[in-house]
Amino acid sequence: MSYFINVILPIPLEKLFTYSISEAEADFLQPGMRVAVPFGKSKIYTALVHEVHQTPPAVYDAKEIHQILDEIPLVTATQLKHWFWIAEYYMCSVGEVFRSAVPNAFLLESETLILKNKNFNADENELLDDEFLVFEALEHQSILRVQEISAILEKKNILPVLNRLLDKNIIILKEEVYEQYKPKMVRYVRMGKAYLSEEKLEELLTTLTRAPKQSQVVLTLFQLQATTKKPIKVSELEVASKSSAAIIKTLIDKAILEEYFVQTDRVVYVEDGDNESLKSLNEYQEEALKDIRIGFDKKLPTLLHGVTSSGKTEVYVKLIEECIRSNKQALYLLPEIALTTQLISRLQEYFGEKVAVYHSKYSVQERVEVWNNVLANKAKAQIVIGARSALFMPFADLGLVIIDEEHESSFKQYDPAPRYHARDTAIVLGKLHKAKILLGSATPSVESYYNAQSGKYGYASILRRFGNVLMPDIELVDIKELTRKKRMKGHFSERLLEEIKETLENGEQVILFQNRRGYAPIMECTTCGHSPQCPNCDVSLTYHQHKKQLRCHYCSYNIAVPLACEACGSATLDTKGFGTEQVEQELNNLFPDVKVGRMDLDTTRGKYGYEKIITAFEQQEIDILVGTQMLTKGLDFRNVNLVGIMNADTLLNFPDFRAHERSYQLLTQVSGRAGRTKKRGKVIIQSYNPYHQILKQVSTGDYEGMFKEQLYERQQYKYPPINRIIKITFKHKDYNKLNEAAEWFTKGLRNAFGIHVLGPEFPPVSRIRNQYLKNVLIKIPNGQALGKTKNSIKRIEKSFNAISQYASVRVIYNVDYI
């Protein structure tokens, strides 16, 4: 009897592939285990078993698997169910979800090894220089890897050289699967078995009288073992005995000491005293907790609408504690890695080493360890905190899902597929686990608030700040008038400078928000008006003064700052607009004695980039912190009394139906960083249009007014939450071919959906990395079935792909586009 398995491959394939296995393998294999399988001519991939069955594939002969990689399933049955939902809902393949969900170390791909062909004698004179270098290297070393040849030839593209050597039969290629994850092993030492009794030890010390250093090591180890009663690391023994590694190695070689290794996690929580007891909630938090429980009793996801600094985190902590007591796991999702920095220390104070952290700034090795701990349902990973990728963890018994700052657009994944929204995906995950789901925000998204109003979600609110601190006093400054009267100092109004001086004199801190990094977005020649453009994208290059370069923020192309205009040759180059770097420089000139810090993508590149800046600001080593929207998201600084928004207009005048909602959220959130303890904070918003409706609503904290206005507009123009939206992007390097293809596809969509199709239209940045982009929006009315709509789009795509001239045009789906 034949046995087969269907597997998920980590590549964008619509269907699952089938491989043949033996009866013994069929008994052993379970869904969720990894197997290495041959695919294509020579590639070997890591695949995930989906099901074991006895039905052979109809169209092709099933190949045998290469090897089994796991002893127990790496992925749970609930996870697989969740992945298939993501693939179906977000119109991608389950292989793409698999690749995105698991740490890279689990996706063992084969590595190409280059070997010398022993059956062929090459004439060295016929070889080109680069071919000879590879040939000579293979004479000394039997196997070379691709990166080693790249280093030998000192160039990245070595494929042409390898192809020529293959044509001449000088080399052969071989594929080998290799494991990327290596557990961290700590080296320990103990007395050798022969010297455990006191007599033997005494005898040994007598023989070591001529080697005092060795004798000292043995005595120190004996004392350490007697006093600490725990295993001794080699490094600890080295320090305690004041000896060297060489002396310890000599004793190990003589079998006097015995070394052994213990596998440990790379990320270990260091306890610093007793865990803090949970803070008691105030009356408003208690009231909110009651409302949350009512929502949970109805089995509804519940929205907690709490103003900034109202103590939402304490409510979350209370719910996490209940979840832990019932021996279930908790997932705490945050939109930004910057936020995890502060929250981890707070949660670890309460829950100790039960907290595990998972996000992209962690190394692959560290992420594998967190994955394994969650899979084994270990106590040290009972609470998982992280950015959107944390929802892919293999939870065994998930009891609570918290999505903090649920309105954040950072929860949406844009590239590569799956283009999922972490908030919605986490809600589905919670429902699969029958877990309690809580969404929290000071400025909920229009969709979530609409769901709460219509009874689809539960609702709870905290409308007062913790400790009854007043909401910040928000002042709007008209910089249009001040610029006309020449009363601006750089990009600072007199009013803002006055407040900064007063705040600093009081020993308090200041946050300044400018949502653009770099020094200036445009460098322009004042003689001819030319500004340097990116050769790969349709954008001007941003000037970064610190590195003295012009950089593209889309593809990272960069050049040194030109000394003269490339078009007319004159040296009259000037900058237009301003970014965080320029604000920082102006502050240094205006306040030379004040410590200014900057927090944007340029200053937080390293693993601990966020942590260093946030900690320095918390410890008041920085007086003024300038930053982009990283600063706005839920960070809690006790000593900040003033927040300045340099230019609110860049947020408001944006070609997007969510621009006003986002502006309200961003401005309210950044304002919420001021005056969070006792004293009422101050916020100054600089704008060329201070009478704008959104700015008025921000200054009065009128969320309800903003919501009603936005909902009315969206009802009129058929946007979410009234209608659903699918955005289809067409991508190709040939401008004309892209236009033709987009028109053809859109015609098919119009035949199916009529007036609900908008486009095709070029986006504001219509070329990125030498690929032209064109977008089509499909608005799906409330009564129309989403599944049927997607099937119709897929049918049109099948016909589209059958046209040979359009086959190279990429079609990208973005469901629930935001």
PAKOL-612413 format. One record per residue (C-alpha): residue in one letter; x, y, z. Coordinates in steps of 0.02 Angstrom, whole numbers, plus 50000, padded with zeros to 5 digits. Last residue first. Example, Ala and Ser with C-alpha at 12.3 -4.5 7.8 and 13.67 -1.06 7.14 Angstrom:
! residues 2
s506844994750357
a506154977550390
This chain:
! residues 818
i497345255450240
y496875241850116
d495615229350185
v496295216550060
n497915221349972
y498165210949816
i499735212049708
v499745207949521
r501465206949444
v501605209749256
s502735196349178
a501275186249108
y500515201449023
q501235197948848
s500775179448861
i498915181948895
a498455166949005
n498915176949160
f497465188949127
s496215174649107
k496765167749276
e496735185249353
i494915187649297
r494475171249385
k495405177149542
i494405193449544
s492765183649530
n493315172049672
k493735187149780
t492005194649753
k491175178049793
g492115176949959
l491695194950007
a489815192349986
q488975208849937
g487745215950066
n488975228750137
p489565235649970
i491295230749906
k492345245249845
i493695239649722
l495215250849708
v496435249649561
n498255254849575
k499705257249453
l501545254949494
y503115256549387
q504635246349441
n506355254249436
r506575252249625
i504965262149655
r504005271249518
s502285279449538
v502555289049699
p500895298649712
p499995282649653
f499625280149466
e497785276649431
p496805261849363
g495605267249428
l494075265649540
v492925250349530
h491235250649620
i490365257549465
g490195240649381
f490755225449481
a490985211149355
n491115220649190
r492115234049281
l493335220949346
g493635214049171
k493955231649105
t495125234349253
f496195219349201
w496385225649022
e496765243549077
a498075237649203
a498915226849070
e498985240748941
n499685253449065
l500975241049133
k501545236648957
n501785255048918
y502815258949075
d503955243549063
k504715239449234
h503135231049295
k501945231549446
f500055231349454
t499265235049622
i497525228949671
k496705237349820
i495235228349900
i494035239150002
r492555234850113
n491085246750121
i490275255450270
p491815253950382
p492615257950262
y492315269250109
k490725272150008
y490915290749966
q489385297150059
q489465284150197
r491305288150216
e490955306650235
y489615303550369
l490775291650463
q492185304450462
e491065318150533
k490305306850665
f492035300450720
m492825317850727
g491385324250835
e491505309150952
y493385311350970
d493185329651028
g494785331951128
t494545350951122
s496245354651041
v496135339050933
q494385343750870
k494985361350826
l496485354150734
i495315342450638
q494175356950585
h495605367450514
y495655384850593
p497525383450632
n497965383350445
y499825387050426
s500095376150580
q501125375250740
i500335364450877
i500885368751054
v500485356251191
k500585360051379
g500475347651521
r499435348851681
k500515344951833
k500375328651928
t500965313851824
r500645312751636
g500935330951589
a501335328951403
r501465312351307
g499595313551267
s499925327451142
v500845314551034
q499325303151041
t498085317051004
l499115323350857
l499325305850785
q497515300650807
y496775316750737
s497985316450591
r497585298150557
e495705301650552
h495995316650438
a497125307050317
r496025291250311
f495305294850138
d497075297150072
p497955310749971
f498825319550117
n498565337450170
l498215334750354
l499835326450407
t501035338850325
d499945352850395
a500355349150579
n502065357450571
m503265357850720
i502155349150848
g502825354251019
v502525343951176
l502855351651347
n502795344451523
v503805328551505
n504435322151674
r503525305451689
f503815298551515
d502605284851461
l502695279151281
g501005274551207
k501395277651025
t501815295650982
l503705295150988
m503905283050843
q502905296150745
t504515305750710
g505695312650841
v506525326750935
l506885323851120
i507335339051226
d508175337551397
i509135321151374
e510045312951522
q508365313851611
q508395295451664
e506835292451558
f507655301251410
a509235290651422
t508165274851440
i507125279251286
i508685283151181
k509645267351232
e508125255851219
y507635261451045
g509365257950973
y509595241351067
k509515230150914
g510325243350804
r509455254950680
t508685267050804
t509545283450758
d509155283850570
l507355277450590
d506945291650708
m507315296950887
r508385312450913
g509165318751073
v509565336651131
k510595340351288
v510435359051327
d511905370951346
p511895376851163
f510025380951166
l509635390551004
n511065382950902
n510805365250969
l508925367450943
e509205372550761
q510275356950734
e508955345250809
v507575353250704
q508675350750549
e508945332250589
t507075329650623
g506595335350447
f506395351850355
g505685359150195
k506745365750052
t508655365350047
d509835376549948
l511115374149810
t511835389649726
a513485381949667
s513075384449483
g513385369949363
c511755371449267
a511025353849279
e512125344649405
c512045359549524
a513695361849616
l514585354049766
p513525338049755
v513065329749921
a513755311949916
i512545299549837
n511255287449907
y510025274049848
s509065267650002
c507615261049894
y506135271049963
h506935284150077
c508125289649938
r509705297550012
l510725313249979
q512335312950080
k513345322850205
k513155308950337
h512535320950471
q511745332550342
h510515319950271
y509675327950118
t508205318250048
l508265313349864
s506805318249754
v505535304649715
d505005294549563
c506095279549605
n507645270949531
p508685285949473
c508255295649633
q508055314049593
p509235328849622
s508305345649622
h508385357849474
g507645375349502
c508845384249380
t509705397149492
t509055392249666
c509665374249641
e508605363149753
m508895350449891
i507245342749945
p506635332750096
a507755342150220
y508845336350365
g508335318050377
r506735311150455
r504985317650427
n503525317650549
q504135331950658
f503725330450843
l504605339750982
i504625332251158
v505165343251305
q505795339151480
e505585347551649
g506885356151761
n505765371451784
e507015381751681
l506835368851542
t504945371051538
e505075390151536
k506345390151394
i505305377751290
e503725388251322
e504555404351258
l505265395051107
l503535388451062
r502735405751076
e504105414150974
s503775401850833
f505125389350789
h505575383750612
g507065395450597
k506675409050723
m504975415050663
r504365433050682
k504605438150500
k502855446250495
r502365434950350
t503135419950440
l502135424250598
e500495425250499
k500775408350416
i501445401250582
d499715402250662
v499965394150834
l498655382150906
e498695379251095
i498255362851181
d498155362251373
p498515344251420
m497125333451497
l496975336751683
v497755324651808
n496365315051898
g497665302951972
f497565292551812
r496805302651670
r494915302951651
l493815296151511
i494065277651544
s492945267951424
a492245250551396
y491415243051242
g490965225551181
y491155222750994
k489865218750859
g488585229350953
s488405242850817
q489295256150922
a490755244350960
n490935239850776
y490895258450730
y492245261650861
s493305247750785
e493095254150606
v493385272650650
s495035267650730
p495105270450918
t495975286050985
a496515282351165
s496695264151116
g496435246351178
l495765230651094
l495365215951209
i495055197951154
k494635183651274
a495165166851204
k494095153551118
h495735147651036
l495025149750860
k494175165950918
g495835172950981
l496685168950815
v495255177750722
i495495193250832
a497385192150805
t497125192550615
d496025207950630
r497305217350735
a498825210750639
h498165216950471
y498805205150337
r499765208350177
p500375190150168
a501385194150064
p502975204850062
d502705219150089
y501295229350165
q500965221950339
k499645232050432
f499885233750620
s500955249350586
s499295258050538
e498945260250725
h497135260650782
e497365245450897
e498545255151012
d498635239051118
i497975222651050
i497745211151201
v497385192651169
l496945181651319
g496755162951351
l497915154651225
d498205136251261
a499515128451148
f500135144251066
p501305141250918
m501815159650891
f501135167950733
l500355182450832
a502115188050880
s502425194150700
r501365209750737
a502535217150869
g502895208451033
i502395202251204
v502135183851240
i501545179651417
q501705161451469
a503445160251395
k504505156151549
a503125144551613
k503435132851466
n502025128951345
a503205117651243
l502705127451088
v502945144151180
n504705138951236
n505145132651062
w504585148850979
v505535159451108
e507115149251071
v506895150850883
r506705169750902
e508355170850996
q509275161350858
v508515172250721
s509125187750812
y507895199350898
k507545215950810
s506115207350716
h505005204450868
y504655191751005
v504785194751192
a504425181751327
v503695186351497
k503505172451628
e505245177451689
g504595190051815
f502715193351811
y502515210551892
e504225218651870
q504375209151706
l502795217751644
r503505235051676
s505225230751604
i504415223551447
l503265238651428
q504615251551409
t505585242551273
t504025235051192
l503475252451138
a504985255551027
i504615238950938
e503035247150873
p501235241550846
l501045231751008
l500255214651034
y500085206351206
l499745187651193
a499265178051352
q499455159451389
k498295149751504
n498625142651677
s497005149951755
r498115160851865
i499045167051712
c497415173151632
e496895182051793
e498615190651801
i498465195451617
l496775203651651
k497495213951795
v499015218751689
y497865224751548
v496925235851671
e498595242851733
t499105246051551
k497515256351522
g498045268751657
s497165284551598
s498805291751530
t498045295251357
v496135293451356
g495425275951374
h494315267551244
l494395248951287
l493625239251142
t492995221651176
p493025206251064
l491375197651104
k491055181151196
k489535188951284
d490425185751450
f491965194551378
g490935210251340
i490235210351518
r492025207551582
i492605223051487
d491195233251564
k491725227851740
l493555231951700
a493035249351640
e492155252651806
e493695246551902
q494795258051796
y493655272851835
e493625268652022
n495525267252037
l496455250852013
s497625243452143
k499415241352087
l500005223452066
s501385217852183
e503135220452120
n504225205152099
d505535203652233
g507345207452196
d508205210952031
e507785195751926
v508815193951768
y507725188451622
v508715177351504
v508785179651316
r510035167651237
d509205152451314
t510315138851388
q511005121851334
v512195114551464
f513965108751423
y515175097851522
e516995099251576
e517855086951693
l519325092051802
i520755080651852
a520535071951684
k522345077251636
d521625086251483
i520375095151596
l521795100851712
t522765107451560
k521195116551497
i521015125151667
i522825131051656
a522575137351476
a520975146851522
s521995157551641
s522065159351830
k521385171751957
s520505157352047
a518825166452057
v518955173951882
e519405157651792
l518145147751897
e516765159651844
s517255158151658
v517245139051671
k515475139851740
i515145131651908
p513555121551937
k512615125952099
k512895122452284
t513655139952303
t514775136952457
a515445119152440
q515585119452250
l516475136252257
q517715129852388
f518175114252287
l518335124552128
t519505136752218
l520565122252285
v520735114452111
v521175131252030
q522485135252165
s523305118152141
q523455121551955
k524295138251994
p525425130352125
a526125117152005
r527545109452106
t526365105652251
l525175097052128
t525575079252185
t525085083852364
l523475092052301
l523015075752213
e523295064952367
e522195076852468
l520845075552334
k520965056452332
e520785055952522
e519295068152519
s518305057752393
l517775065552225
y519465064152141
a519215049752017
k517575056851951
g518435072851892
m517955088651986
r516695099751899
v516665111951751
y515335121051652
r515335127451472
v513715135851415
m512955129651251
k511865141251147
p510825130851026
k511315132150843
y509935136350720
q510395137050536
e510325118350495
y511025113650324
v510305105150172
e511595101450037
e511435103749849
k512875098649734
l513645107449585
i514975100249469
i516545109149407
i517725108449258
n516435102149134
k516815116949015
d514985121949016
l514995120849207
l516515132349216
r515635144949102
n514055144049209
l515065146549369
v515895162349297
p514215169449237
l513435166049411
i514775175349509
n513805191449532
k514415198249700
k516245202049660
e517905199849749
l518335184049648
i518925174649804
a517555182449913
s516175177649789
i516935160249779
e516775158949969
q514985165649962
v514495151849839
r515245137949946
l516825128449900
i517205109949917
s518845100449883
q520015114249943
h521775116449875
e521445111849692
l519705119549709
a520525136649743
e521545134849582
f519985131349478
v519085146349556
l520565157949519
f520745150349344
e518935154549301
d519225172749354
d520775174149243
l520045165149091
l520435146749069
e521145139248907
n522935139548975
e522415128749124
d521955114149011
a520675105049115
n520725086749159
f518985079849184
n518415064849282
k518785073149450
n517505087049422
k517945099549560
l516545103249683
i515435118749709
l514145117549848
t512425125449828
e511535127449994
s509865118950021
e508565128350115
l508205125150298
l506685135550338
f506685133750528
a508095146450547
n507035159250456
p505845160850604
v504085154650560
a502595165250508
s503195174150349
r503755158550258
f502195148850312
v501055163450261
e501885163850089
g501625145050074
v499775147250121
s499595157149959
c498905174849951
m497175182549941
y497115190950113
y495575181050170
e496065164150096
a497895164350147
i497485171350320
w496135157950348
f497345144350291
w498625150950414
h497375150750559
k496905132450527
l498765128250521
q499035137450685
t497595128050767
a498385111450714
t500035116450796
v501685119950708
l503365112050754
p502615094650764
i503715082350862
e505255072650805
d505695085250670
l506765085850512
i506195070750412
q507275067850257
h507315069150066
i505485065250030
e505085053649886
k504415060949724
a502575059349678
d502275055949493
y501255070049415
v499475074549365
a498365063049469
p499285063949636
p499225047549734
t497865045549868
q498455036250024
h498465050250155
v499555060050279
e499075078350299
h499825095850307
v501675091550328
l502745107150320
a504085109050188
t505925113450201
y506575114850025
i507855105649918
k508255112749747
s508915101749606
k507725101149458
g506135107649539
f505765102949718
p506635089749826
v505895088550001
a506555091650177
v505205087550304
r504485098150443
m503125092150563
g501475101750577
p500345087350526
q501045070950594
l502375059050527
f502825043050621
d501565030350556
a501735037150378
e503635036350393
a503515017750439
e502335014850291
s503545023250171
i503295040650098
s502755048249932
y502645066949905
t501145078249864
f501195096949837
l499905109249905
k499095121149782
e499175139849746
l501065140849755
p501955156349823
i503465147949905
p503745141050081
l503095123650031
i501565116650119
v501535097650109
n500295084150063
i500935067150118
f500825050350032
y500725031950074
s500675017249953
m500005000050000
